[in-house]
Amino acid sequence: MEPSDSFRDAASYLSNASSLAKVSNGVKLELYGLFKYATVSQNPNVSRPSIFDMTGRAKWDAWDAAGKRYTDGAEAEGRYLEIARDLGWQPGESDPSSEEHGGASGMGVAVSSMAAPETEIDNTLHGLAIAGDVNKLETLISLDRDIDLNALDDFASHIEIVQLLLAKGADSSIKDPDDLTPLELAEIAGREDIAKLLSNR
């Protein structure tokens, strides 16, 4: 389906809406699923991300849930607009600072891609975290005093890695581009061990 102008206006508004900071993860994920439903396809057109990609998996599930719940594009769009109105959007109102009308929208540019890019495991912070190689990661951190521990993305889900990064000073309150904290991501992914660790910080 081709999204309506109202949908594009609402999506543009939501891309920078401060009210999003106050809503639950469930609402954010529902918005994401509805946005993908309306702008890409009714069902996910990519494989479900692995359990190691916690954010991608939660987003894929939200998109899949929208596809199962709505059989009519207008109904899905109506639900999206309903949430947008609850968050302060008014028909005819969009975000004038958006570079591309509705293009960088939904919940922001960050939610537009699902699966993590296919990269080879390497000896960078990111690669070692994905591999779960605690020893090499600890060595890297000790050798590179300028390494940015908070640059790590969503794909580390080894508790040993999380423990090491926290011990080395990683910020457990920092939010990702979708306004989710590490604790929230762990809860979404059902990683009770990591969530417990982070909640005790």
N, C-alpha and C positions, 0 to 999 in steps of 0.2 A: 504494500500500500504506500501511497505517497502522503506523508504527513501534511496535515493542514497548516495554514498560516498560524492559527491559534496554537497548535502544538509547537511549532517552531518558536513562536514568541515566548511561550511558557518555558520551553527548554532553554532558550537564551537567558531568560530571567533567572532560572535555577542555576545556571552555570556560575553565577556570582552571588547567589542569595545567602545573606548572613543567617537566615532562619534555618538553613540546613544544619548548622552546627548544633542545633537544639533537638533535632529529631533522632529517633533510634536508628540503629544499624538496619533493622528490618525495613524501615521506610526507605532508607537510602538504597538498599538492595532492590526493593520493589520498583523504585523509580528507574533504577538501572535496567532491570528486566523489561519494563514497559518501553523504555527508550530504545533498547535493542530490537524489541519486537516491532516497533513502529518504523524504525529507520534501516534495519538490516534484513531480518527475516523473522517469521513467527516462532521458529525454533532455532536453537544454536546451530550454526553452520560450521562449527569447529569441534574437535574432540574435547571431552571434559578434561580439564587440567588435572594433573596428578595431585595427590594429597600434599605434596611438598610445595605446591603453589596454593597457599591458603586463600588468598584474595581472589585469584582467578577462578578457583573452584566455587567459591561462594557466589561470585558474579554469574558464572555459568549456570548454577542451580537456580538463581533468581530469574534468569532469562528463560530457562527451561520451564520454570513454574508459570511464568506468564503465558508461554505457549500452550500449556496444558489447561490453563484457566480460561483463556479467551479464545474463542473461535472466530470472532469478528473484530477486525481492526478498529472500527469505530468505538467499540466497547472498551478496548484496551486504551485507546487514546482518551476516551472519556474519563477513565480512572486516573490517567496521568494528569489530566487537566484538573481533576478534583483535588488531587494531592497538591498540585501547584497553587491552586486557590487557597488551600489551607495554609500554605507557606507564604502567602502574601501577594501572589501574582494576581493581576487584574487583566481581563481580556483587553488586548490592544497594547499591553505593556511588555516590552522586551528590554534586554540589556543593550543600550546603545554603544557600549564599549566593545561588544563582541565583534571580532574582526570579520567573521563570516556568519551571516544571519542564520542562527540555529546550528551552524556546523560544529562549533565547539561547545556542545550543549549536553543536556541530559542531567549530568551532575558534574560537568567539567570535562576537559579534554582527557583527563586521566582515566576515565572510565570507558573510553571508546574502544580499547583493545582488550581481548580476553586472555588468550594464551600467552605465556611468557615466550619471548623470542628464543629460538633454538640456538643455544650457545654451547661451545665445548667447555667442559670443566677445565679451569686453568688455575694458576697460582695467584689470582687476585683475591681480594676480600670476598667478592661475590662468588667466585668459583669454588673457593675452599669452603665457604659457608654451605653452599648447595651440596658439596660432596660430604659434608659432615666431618671434615678432616681437622679435628681440634688441634693436633700437634703442629701441623703446618701453619694453621691460622695463628696460633699463639706465637710461633716463630716470626711470622710476617709482621704481626703487631709490634713485637719487641724490636724488630729491625727498622721499621718505618715509623718514626715518632710523629710524622705528619699525617698518618693515615686517618681518614675520616670514618670513624665507626658508625656514624649516623647516616652514611650514604648507602647503607645496605638496603636492598629492596625487600619485597614481600616473600621471597622464595626460600628463606631459611626456616626450617621447622625442626631442626635437631635441638633437643633441649640442652645438650652439652655446648653447642655453639652459642645458644642464647645465654647460658650461664657465663661462658667466657667473655662474651661481649659486654655483659652487664658488669662483670668484675673489672673489665678494662675501662669502664666509664661510659659505655653507650647510654644514650638518653632513652629511657623506657617510656617517656611521655610524648615523644615526638610523633607527629601524625603523618600518614602517607598522603598522597595527592587527593585521595577520596575522603580525607578528614577522619581516618580511622587510626586508632592507636594500636601498638603491638598487642596490648591486652585484648582489645576488641577483635583484632584479627584472629588471635588464638581462640577466643570464644566462638567466633563464627565457624572456624575450622574444626571445632570439637576437640581441640588440644588442651585438655584439662590440666595436664602436667605443666605446660608452658604458661597457661593462664594463672595457675596457682603461684608459679614462680614470680610472674610479673605483678600479680595483685599484692604480693608481700613486699614489694619495693616501696 
